Amino acid sequence: MKNVKSEARDRLCTVVLELYEQKALKKVVLSKPDASDEIKSVLTPMTISQNYVLQLETFSRDNKAFHRNIKGEYDKELDAIFSSYSQINVVSTAGDIQYMRSKGGKETLLGEAKVRGQLASGKVTAVQSKSNNTKKNYILSGNEDFLKKLGVSDESGRIRDKMQAKFRQINKFVEHIESVRDKLPSKSINVYDLCCGKSYLSFAVYHYFKNVLKMDVNMICVDLKADVIEYCSNLAVRLGFEQMEFVCGDIMAYEMKLKPHLVISLHACDIATDIVLNKASENGADVILSTPCCHHELNHTLNCETLDFVARHSMLRQKMCDALTDALRLLRLESCGYKVDALELIDPEDTPKNIMLRAIKKKRVDEAELKQLKIKYEQTKRFLLGE
Ligand SMILES: C[S@@+](CC[C@H](N)C(=O)[O-])C[C@H]1O[C@@H](n2cnc3c(N)ncnc32)[C@H](O)[C@@H]1O
């Protein structure tokens, strides 16, 4: 499609530039690329060394991300970029625009008129543009020895391209922990990471409590995979992370020997998240932070006539079941005396699995209220399963 002039694309370029100039542009997501080795690209306004620029980030199929700042004649540059994608979504404070190009070359542009109307009204709010200095705001910098040894950063502390998303993920997770510090002990803490996998998060959390907050930490990490557990145990020894213990086994059968102050879990597969939440609440954890992974159970067992109008569309069915599952999980935790929230772990651009379930044990509970919540939980389950 390169170099073929297009009126729809011209209009799109003009309105994107106007949004950018009025600082109303949040991002442009470019998908369905012509290049087979690419997944997608994202254009984001950034402030780099006090200059307001448009940055293009391209994600390739071999898990690499490339960045470049748009220079020169913006309209020509944008047109050249846009011509290589069949779907373009513009997100702005003036509204959203969608551009699509079919295989036969038919183009559709939706939402442009509304956005133009907003721009003309002069009532568009400006976006706080992202800065390339966001790194220094993170709790982890990349220079930490454990990140280098885990291969997240290189010897100079630069985050490796394919580990950028993981780095942001663990940083954000640690930020969530920081936000509940007043609910946790301040001197000595017992932390469990259930379904720890390669334990990027566990090492980060241990480092945060031990080296940043200078606390006494007992960190216990459990996973089914023997090779991964062996690798992590050896790494903990090499790092001198003495109070880290790695256990190979099924979390269902695992018995917590220390009182859990904090239970964390990142992307425990399917019902493993439910096992984590049950184990943590049964053992009276003070705080539970869990980001679920894919979930299939309810998708297979849902049997609810009232929701058939959603469930008959397979994609919507999965999204609805994901939301219902997480809401049910929170309702169950609430009925066990926790204050609960569903938060966003990270930008959905990084991973769609970005819901953070947060549960904080209440100091005082109303037993009658808990009883009602338990009834509500059971009723909701029966309603969804058609029992
Ligand atoms: C998607 S990985 C996530 C790993 C890690 N938390 C992360 O985010 O990088 C899910 C992990 O859960 C573990 N797992 C699944 N079910 C489990 C169970 N019942 N007991 C222990 N580990 C389990 C798997 O072995 C796998 O390492």
The ligand as a MOL file (V3000), in Angstrom:
LIG
                    3D

  0  0  0     0  0            999 V3000
M  V30 BEGIN CTAB
M  V30 COUNTS 27 29 0 0 0
M  V30 BEGIN ATOM
M  V30 1 C 2.4970 -18.0030 33.7920 0
M  V30 2 S 3.6140 -18.6210 34.9830 0 CHG=1
M  V30 3 C 3.9120 -17.1880 35.9510 0
M  V30 4 C 5.2040 -17.2470 36.6850 0
M  V30 5 C 5.6270 -15.9950 37.4380 0
M  V30 6 N 4.7500 -15.6950 38.5410 0
M  V30 7 C 5.7510 -14.8120 36.5070 0
M  V30 8 O 4.8580 -13.9800 36.4670 0
M  V30 9 O 6.7590 -14.7400 35.7870 0 CHG=-1
M  V30 10 C 2.5760 -19.6020 36.0000 0
M  V30 11 C 3.3520 -20.4800 36.9570 0
M  V30 12 O 2.3930 -21.1220 37.8170 0
M  V30 13 C 2.9000 -22.3860 38.1450 0
M  V30 14 N 1.7670 -23.2160 38.6660 0
M  V30 15 C 0.5770 -23.4480 38.0680 0
M  V30 16 N -0.2030 -24.2100 38.8490 0
M  V30 17 C 0.4990 -24.4450 39.9870 0
M  V30 18 C 0.2370 -25.1530 41.1820 0
M  V30 19 N -0.9300 -25.7820 41.3640 0
M  V30 20 N 1.1800 -25.1750 42.1320 0
M  V30 21 C 2.3600 -24.5570 41.9600 0
M  V30 22 N 2.6760 -23.8610 40.8460 0
M  V30 23 C 1.7690 -23.8090 39.8700 0
M  V30 24 C 3.4980 -22.8690 36.8440 0
M  V30 25 O 4.4580 -23.8990 37.0590 0
M  V30 26 C 4.1290 -21.5790 36.3040 0
M  V30 27 O 5.4990 -21.4670 36.6540 0
M  V30 END ATOM
M  V30 BEGIN BOND
M  V30 1 1 1 2
M  V30 2 1 2 3
M  V30 3 1 2 10
M  V30 4 1 3 4
M  V30 5 1 4 5
M  V30 6 1 5 6
M  V30 7 1 5 7
M  V30 8 2 7 8
M  V30 9 1 7 9
M  V30 10 1 10 11
M  V30 11 1 11 12
M  V30 12 1 11 26
M  V30 13 1 12 13
M  V30 14 1 13 14
M  V30 15 1 13 24
M  V30 16 1 14 15
M  V30 17 1 14 23
M  V30 18 2 15 16
M  V30 19 1 16 17
M  V30 20 1 17 18
M  V30 21 2 17 23
M  V30 22 1 18 19
M  V30 23 2 18 20
M  V30 24 1 20 21
M  V30 25 2 21 22
M  V30 26 1 22 23
M  V30 27 1 24 25
M  V30 28 1 24 26
M  V30 29 1 26 27
M  V30 END BOND
M  V30 END CTAB
M  END
